[in-house]
Amino acid sequence: MRWISAIALSTALALAFTFSVSGDAEASKRKKAAPKAKLCSATTIDNKKVSFRCKASEKCCYDGLMAKGNCVPAGQVCF
């Protein structure tokens, strides 16, 4: 009787481990990819909304005098 219990327990543990490993693999496949671009918005001098896109690794800058949005690398300063 103990042999049957031992075999049943080992089978149950093996199945539980198999399902938990495959569930983790599927969860890692469903991770969202990093965004490729971001939406930047600003307000002009006359209170109009302006929007433009930059790469995810860039910083959004808006030049109020020229009324133009531009993107610069993350380490640089907006002028």
N, C-alpha and C positions, 0 to 999 in steps of 0.2 A: 504494500500500500504506500510506503514511503517513496518507492521508486517512481510510482505514477505521479505523486505530488511533486517530486523533484523535477521530473520531465515537464510537467505542466507549468511549473513556475519558470523554468529556464526558457520555455517556448514563449511564454507571456512577456518575459523581460526582453527577449530578442525582438519580438514584434514591436514592443513599445519603443525600443531604441531605434529600430528601423524607421518608424513613423516620425519620431522626433527629429532625426537627422534629415529626412527628406523634407519635413516642414520648414526647417531652418534654411535649407537650400532654396526653397521656393520663396521664402520671405526675403532673402537677399536679392533675388532676381527682381522683386517688385519695388525695390528702393527707387526713389525718384532721382532722375539725373539732375545734375547741377544746371541752373539756368544759364542759357547762352547769352542772353541780353536782358537789360533792365530798362524799364520805362522811367524817363526823367521828366519832370514837369517844373515849370517856373511861371512867374507872373511878370508881365511886362510893366512898363512905367504907367501905361494907361489901363491897368488892371485886367488885361486879357490873359487867359491861360494859354501857355505854350507847352507842347510836349514833344519829346524826341527820345531816341533810343541810343543807349551805349552798350558796349560789351560788359559782361558781368565783372570783368577784372578792371574796368575803367571807372573813373569818377565823373559825375555829371557836373558840368559848369555852364553857367549862363552869363552872357555878356549883355548887360542892360543897355549900354550905349549903342551897340550894334544890333540889339534885339535878335541875338543868335545864340543857340545852344551848341555846345561842343563837348567833346569827350577828351579827357586826358588820362594818361596812365595813373594808377593809384598813388604813386609816390610823388607826383608833381603837384604844383600849386595852381589853382585857378586864377586867371587874370581877368 
